[in-house]
Structure formats: structure tokens, C-alpha cells
Amino acid sequence: MKISKTRVGIAVATVALAVGCVTGAGCAAQQPEPSNAVAGTETTPKLMPAQHQKYVDRTAYKCYRCHGASVQGNPTAKNAVAMPNGHYVNNDPSTFELDPIRNECRSCHSVDPNKKLGDDATYEEAEVETGQEGLDD
């Protein structure tokens, strides 16, 4: 029985690939968790409800205007969920200023089309309350 150089080459490459995968998997499993400074306080960004799709599609809407802290309260809109303290400069909502890396909420938080919160009237109230009504026209 004659073994060709091609078959030997394929066998060697397959073994090398298998050893590399096993070694890589072992290293990946041993990597430490990121520090709190890197990971922040949330491990996974919350998904937005389906009704927020129009806010994602229209960048004229500003998430901070409803969910952020202001002199009117934290959050500004009465039925909104407040942003975590870690989203603000110095982790302090009283600064009324987002950490610059948190300015674009849409880049981390996506819309879950199956998540329904409140009715349309609740969102319309928040738009009026924060001066954002009519931005989707």
C-alpha cells in the first residue's frame, strides 16, 4: 500500500489543527474575567421594548431626555427607567452629564421586537413631558 505525500500532508495538518483548537480552548477557559473598570456594573445591556423602534430609527429622539437625570428628576420622564449611575461622569447622576462613551445608547442597546412595555399613550406622554413630541413626523 502506497501512501501519497498529499495524504500525509493532510493528516499532519489535521492533527496540527486539532491540537491548536484544544490548546486554544484551554487558554480561553482560563482567561480571567474583565475587571469592574472594564466590565462596568452591567454584564449585558438591557434590550429596549418594541415601541422604542421609532426612537432608534430617528436620531432626533434623545434617550437621555427621558431616561437621564435632570432638575426635573431621575429619570426625567416619570414612567421611564433611570440610567445606571455608571453611565454618568464620575458615576454621579447629579452631574446631569453622561460619560462620553455612553452618549450613543443605540450602539449598545438594541430593540427586542417581542418585548412590550406599556401602551403607546405612555410613550406619547413621555415625549410631551420631555419636549420630544412630533419628532417622528
MIDOVO-863297 format. One record per residue (C-alpha): residue in one letter; x, y, z; residue number from 1. Coordinates in Angstrom, 2 decimals. Example, Ala and Ser with C-alpha at 12.3 -4.5 7.8 and 13.67 -1.06 7.14 Angstrom:
<nodes>
+------+---------+---------+---------+------+
! resn !       X !       Y !       Z ! resi !
+------+---------+---------+---------+------+
!    A !   12.30 !   -4.50 !    7.80 !    1 !
!    S !   13.67 !   -1.06 !    7.14 !    2 !
+------+---------+---------+---------+------+
</nodes>
This chain:
<nodes>
+------+---------+---------+---------+------+
! resn !       X !       Y !       Z ! resi !
+------+---------+---------+---------+------+
!    M !    0.00 !    0.00 !    0.00 !    1 !
!    K !    1.45 !    3.29 !   -1.10 !    2 !
!    I !    0.75 !    6.50 !    0.88 !    3 !
!    S !    0.98 !    9.71 !   -1.10 !    4 !
!    K !    2.70 !   12.85 !    0.14 !    5 !
!    T !   -0.60 !   14.72 !   -0.17 !    6 !
!    R !   -2.37 !   12.35 !    2.24 !    7 !
!    V !    0.48 !   12.61 !    4.75 !    8 !
!    G !    0.35 !   16.40 !    4.46 !    9 !
!    I !   -3.40 !   16.44 !    5.04 !   10 !
!    A !   -3.07 !   14.14 !    8.06 !   11 !
!    V !   -0.32 !   16.31 !    9.60 !   12 !
!    A !   -2.32 !   19.49 !    9.00 !   13 !
!    T !   -5.43 !   17.92 !   10.55 !   14 !
!    V !   -3.53 !   16.84 !   13.68 !   15 !
!    A !   -1.91 !   20.29 !   13.99 !   16 !
!    L !   -5.29 !   21.98 !   13.65 !   17 !
!    A !   -6.87 !   19.70 !   16.26 !   18 !
!    V !   -4.02 !   20.32 !   18.73 !   19 !
!    G !   -4.31 !   24.07 !   18.12 !   20 !
!    C !   -8.05 !   24.04 !   18.80 !   21 !
!    V !   -7.65 !   22.08 !   22.03 !   22 !
!    T !   -4.85 !   24.37 !   23.21 !   23 !
!    G !   -6.84 !   27.49 !   22.30 !   24 !
!    A !   -9.94 !   26.21 !   24.08 !   25 !
!    G !   -7.94 !   25.54 !   27.22 !   26 !
!    C !   -6.45 !   29.04 !   27.18 !   27 !
!    A !   -9.79 !   30.67 !   26.56 !   28 !
!    A !  -11.33 !   28.88 !   29.53 !   29 !
!    Q !   -8.52 !   30.06 !   31.81 !   30 !
!    Q !   -8.70 !   33.78 !   30.95 !   31 !
!    P !   -9.68 !   35.96 !   33.90 !   32 !
!    E !  -12.92 !   37.91 !   34.00 !   33 !
!    P !  -12.54 !   41.56 !   32.98 !   34 !
!    S !  -12.08 !   43.97 !   35.87 !   35 !
!    N !  -15.01 !   46.04 !   37.08 !   36 !
!    A !  -13.44 !   49.06 !   35.45 !   37 !
!    V !  -13.73 !   47.35 !   32.06 !   38 !
!    A !  -16.96 !   45.40 !   32.58 !   39 !
!    G !  -18.85 !   48.17 !   34.39 !   40 !
!    T !  -21.81 !   47.28 !   36.55 !   41 !
!    E !  -23.85 !   45.60 !   33.81 !   42 !
!    T !  -22.73 !   42.49 !   32.00 !   43 !
!    T !  -25.30 !   42.72 !   29.24 !   44 !
!    P !  -27.05 !   45.89 !   28.06 !   45 !
!    K !  -30.81 !   45.82 !   28.53 !   46 !
!    L !  -32.94 !   45.45 !   25.43 !   47 !
!    M !  -35.37 !   48.20 !   24.52 !   48 !
!    P !  -39.07 !   47.42 !   24.13 !   49 !
!    A !  -40.54 !   47.10 !   20.65 !   50 !
!    Q !  -42.21 !   50.52 !   20.97 !   51 !
!    H !  -38.73 !   52.12 !   21.04 !   52 !
!    Q !  -38.02 !   51.19 !   17.41 !   53 !
!    K !  -39.12 !   54.64 !   16.24 !   54 !
!    Y !  -36.64 !   56.22 !   18.67 !   55 !
!    V !  -33.84 !   54.11 !   17.26 !   56 !
!    D !  -34.82 !   54.91 !   13.68 !   57 !
!    R !  -34.99 !   58.66 !   14.34 !   58 !
!    T !  -31.84 !   60.02 !   15.97 !   59 !
!    A !  -33.64 !   63.29 !   16.74 !   60 !
!    Y !  -35.01 !   61.44 !   19.78 !   61 !
!    K !  -32.52 !   61.56 !   22.63 !   62 !
!    C !  -32.64 !   58.68 !   25.12 !   63 !
!    Y !  -31.22 !   60.91 !   27.83 !   64 !
!    R !  -34.20 !   63.27 !   27.62 !   65 !
!    C !  -36.45 !   60.53 !   29.10 !   66 !
!    H !  -34.08 !   58.18 !   30.92 !   67 !
!    G !  -31.45 !   60.62 !   32.16 !   68 !
!    A !  -31.25 !   62.74 !   35.28 !   69 !
!    S !  -32.25 !   66.41 !   35.17 !   70 !
!    V !  -33.51 !   69.09 !   37.52 !   71 !
!    Q !  -36.95 !   67.57 !   36.95 !   72 !
!    G !  -35.89 !   64.19 !   38.40 !   73 !
!    N !  -34.03 !   60.97 !   37.76 !   74 !
!    P !  -35.26 !   59.85 !   35.30 !   75 !
!    T !  -36.73 !   62.97 !   33.73 !   76 !
!    A !  -39.83 !   61.20 !   32.37 !   77 !
!    K !  -41.93 !   59.83 !   35.22 !   78 !
!    N !  -42.54 !   56.38 !   33.68 !   79 !
!    A !  -39.02 !   55.85 !   32.32 !   80 !
!    V !  -36.31 !   53.60 !   33.72 !   81 !
!    A !  -33.33 !   55.59 !   35.05 !   82 !
!    M !  -29.91 !   55.12 !   33.52 !   83 !
!    P !  -27.41 !   53.39 !   35.83 !   84 !
!    N !  -25.13 !   55.68 !   37.83 !   85 !
!    G !  -22.14 !   54.24 !   35.96 !   86 !
!    H !  -23.35 !   55.92 !   32.77 !   87 !
!    Y !  -22.65 !   59.40 !   34.20 !   88 !
!    V !  -19.45 !   61.40 !   34.57 !   89 !
!    N !  -17.81 !   60.30 !   37.85 !   90 !
!    N !  -20.66 !   57.76 !   38.29 !   91 !
!    D !  -22.77 !   60.65 !   39.59 !   92 !
!    P !  -26.22 !   61.40 !   38.10 !   93 !
!    S !  -26.25 !   64.83 !   39.78 !   94 !
!    T !  -23.71 !   65.97 !   37.16 !   95 !
!    F !  -26.53 !   65.67 !   34.59 !   96 !
!    E !  -23.78 !   64.69 !   32.16 !   97 !
!    L !  -23.25 !   61.31 !   30.54 !   98 !
!    D !  -19.83 !   59.72 !   30.38 !   99 !
!    P !  -18.76 !   60.46 !   26.78 !  100 !
!    I !  -18.57 !   56.75 !   25.90 !  101 !
!    R !  -22.27 !   56.45 !   26.83 !  102 !
!    N !  -23.60 !   59.21 !   24.58 !  103 !
!    E !  -24.98 !   56.89 !   21.90 !  104 !
!    C !  -27.34 !   54.47 !   23.66 !  105 !
!    R !  -28.34 !   52.80 !   20.38 !  106 !
!    S !  -24.84 !   51.41 !   19.91 !  107 !
!    C !  -25.23 !   49.02 !   22.89 !  108 !
!    H !  -28.96 !   48.72 !   23.48 !  109 !
!    S !  -30.98 !   47.13 !   20.71 !  110 !
!    V !  -34.72 !   46.71 !   20.32 !  111 !
!    D !  -36.38 !   43.41 !   21.19 !  112 !
!    P !  -39.42 !   43.17 !   18.88 !  113 !
!    N !  -41.07 !   40.77 !   21.34 !  114 !
!    K !  -40.68 !   42.98 !   24.41 !  115 !
!    K !  -43.76 !   45.09 !   25.08 !  116 !
!    L !  -43.85 !   47.65 !   27.88 !  117 !
!    G !  -46.77 !   49.96 !   28.47 !  118 !
!    D !  -49.03 !   51.23 !   25.76 !  119 !
!    D !  -48.48 !   53.90 !   23.12 !  120 !
!    A !  -50.09 !   56.55 !   25.36 !  121 !
!    T !  -47.30 !   56.05 !   27.93 !  122 !
!    Y !  -44.65 !   56.81 !   25.31 !  123 !
!    E !  -46.61 !   59.76 !   23.95 !  124 !
!    E !  -46.82 !   61.20 !   27.49 !  125 !
!    A !  -43.05 !   60.89 !   27.89 !  126 !
!    E !  -42.49 !   62.59 !   24.55 !  127 !
!    V !  -44.65 !   65.55 !   25.63 !  128 !
!    E !  -43.12 !   65.61 !   29.11 !  129 !
!    T !  -39.58 !   65.84 !   27.68 !  130 !
!    G !  -40.34 !   68.10 !   24.71 !  131 !
!    Q !  -39.74 !   65.41 !   22.10 !  132 !
!    E !  -43.29 !   65.13 !   20.75 !  133 !
!    G !  -43.68 !   65.26 !   17.00 !  134 !
!    L !  -40.11 !   64.29 !   16.17 !  135 !
!    D !  -41.33 !   61.30 !   14.17 !  136 !
!    D !  -43.42 !   63.39 !   11.79 !  137 !
+------+---------+---------+---------+------+
</nodes>
